[in-house]
Amino acid sequence: MKKKEYLIVGAGLFGIVLAEQLSKAGNKVIIIDKRPHIGGNCFDKYDKETNILYHVYGPHIFHIEDENILNYVKKFTNFNHYFHQVLTTYKDRIYQMPINLETINSFYGLNLKPFEVEAFLKKEIEKEQITTPKNMEEKVISLIGKQLYEAFFKDYTSKQWGKNPIDLPENIVSRIPIRNNYYESYYNKSFHGIPQISFSSMFEEMINNENIEIKLNCEYFENRKSFHQDSHVIYTGPIDRYFNYKFGKLEYRALEFKTEYKNVDDFQGTSVINYPESQYKYTRICEPKHFYRENWNEYVKNKTLIIKEIPLEDDGTNPFYPINNDKNNKIAEKYRKEGAKTNNVSFGGRLGEYKYFDMEDTIKSALTLFSEL
Ligand code: UDP
């Protein structure tokens, strides 16, 4: 690879993986971010009042299948022993999420055995007579029936995406398993974990190279003329913004994080509880001290931090999730084609590719772009 200068717009996971790879190969890298910190939405920090490390933009947990990706991440961090289990609540009772045998038995007041679940759910599913699911709602009903769908998915999804589930693609729930057993992991992938010290220290380790210069509080479009015009740009912001919305605006979902203190040692007994019912504006409550239980003795006593996640429409300042329905995907494809024609600029990450990536996909996509460059 010929050595040159790269300007990476966005110091999130995608940008940092590229910065790490490009700088190691001897290239000069400038990485800029409009926020005052690196790490993008994985950024974490210590809460001063409680000494609890928390993920500022919502919980991030690695779940990885590909061994190459896992080995890559392990070069920069060890992992603690956190096991990601999610609970959900319906009519003031707690259930396990993803739906497993415990959820089904508690919800219906039954004591089914694993080998009886399929026949039981089949009866529930058949009531709705869905042959080929055409949207998210039909997909979930075709897997678990209407009652479980309405309790745990319908309103959660409407809140999360701001759309009726019949207007959403079925693949937004494809990452959530349905289980006939009591296995409680939120993920099906072979590895999951969170960095032993912090995401921030992992990122510091990744960009610890003298070829990298970082500029924070730096908005690309306001400052683009101040950078070398012959640098190769790697842009990880919203792709429609880059092209001045010429094919129309893409929709993104944003999140508001409401932090609260509670004067108890343990508020909810676990890191994440989902609130699928429409009476709550939030979709989940996170209690971050449970991510690092090994630090329990270092936390301030009789106090805990909780964070409520409230989804909202993006006003253009803080896009989190691309909304990958047909309409948006068609527009995004036009931008991606335009991007492929643009000299000296590459697009990547959730916003740059307009894809609902998790962290494993993001790293994979960044490593692929590196090898193409
Ligand atoms: N979902 C739901 N109820 C839940 C959890 C998830 O309906 O209790 C649906 C919802 O549409 C969500 C999707 O499944 O957007 C994927 O959930 P996941 O937890 O993977 O989303 P994340 O917020 O981590 O991106």
Residues whose N, C-alpha, C, O or C-beta is under 5 A from the ligand:
A	BS01	UDP	T88 M97 F152 F153 Y156 T157 Q160 I172 V173 R175 N274
